[in-house]
């Protein structure tokens, strides 16, 4: 059922967004380093690797620069047009093609790089890869302003690994255990609301028994 919904919604979205995609492709071709798409290896269902597609928003060699795959607010590696694309989440829209070809779903655990995936214990890895990863999901909604959070702490890499990653793992485990068409539509709704109004607490009232953040995270996540 969910796979049929993914195919239907991704086809409709791609057709509607084609004019926007065309404009962005032209702009990216003429600005920055001339790169239009950024394809990064991620871990998918059953730990199968796939190439996650995004619009290019950062310098080509960004993963080899300071902070690696972690990005903070006003990161100097972000291109001028890239900041807008990232803030609006437009940079993520090419993943509609990942959804259409079956690498991803609209909703699921966020697909991880091998480095980030290896931070998790075996149980969490098994659960995360038992379903298709998602364009959005509980972790993505909760950490809509992750770059802002990381820019406010003293050691972003350490904070991400020791504080954010374990909590994201709990959220994604919760999603896998509660996975249903109902949760699918609730999280699509919350994704739209969160993109439009990042400061909202609807997630806490619409999703019952959601894992609670640690004290180190609570002030960042509860508006």
Steps between C-alpha positions, in 0.01 A plus 500: 500500500769749604712415193199571274448834676870583457487435126178699453607801708855514360373496139252780571761705688762462225253613231393803707857597591660462156488878429668571837762232436578658162558843653725361776702293253567812291599708805732234639659448158591868485605557862729353764714220361256412223380183673126431481457175690684348793482122530614344827516135596249414772386184677153381397263213575680178597823707508500528121703800381347756267577847366290765674433795267495865611542834332860612554514758780860479623856508369600177324763402757281579805509146651880524520497841669451587868186339653481245215136399442374712791359839396437800724310824447690750281751228411762664271491196270139574397455676165292821485205341324564187710396679819156574356458147365594348836281733710195423286595129467476535122844338478340173616236484224708300247455211742155467344684301232652280773146437624371420152770241434453334839810612692290704742150574626340836573512410870762294682827519692736750339751315276843511665854516378713198595683708764176613669346152467794347685431719804191291578487167688408180313135501611444853373678425172276198445182700566606800292568283196186285530302770312575738215668823613292815461509842340355607833422329826478546873872574535495749212196681642644515850834632376368747242747757641792264558753737341389777736525267799853393407613860447393581858717238673869506577596173330254420216659166406498372857147628566371336183659165577424477872171693535318530167582160347376286795172694516451478125550125534219480758268705278567284195453178702168639623392568140593149380307340786191719441523497120156521334308690232360722778850598621606546135234769444550661841872544432437637149266757655755586771774532237299761308416693818861486623642627168254791504513566875817359653403619849205278584432232757234303311718191492476462876119501494435304178742213567428315820775358725773665296846444661600798712829685440775527760536820699785603270259496204167600653551876477607469137203290390204626703403850385 
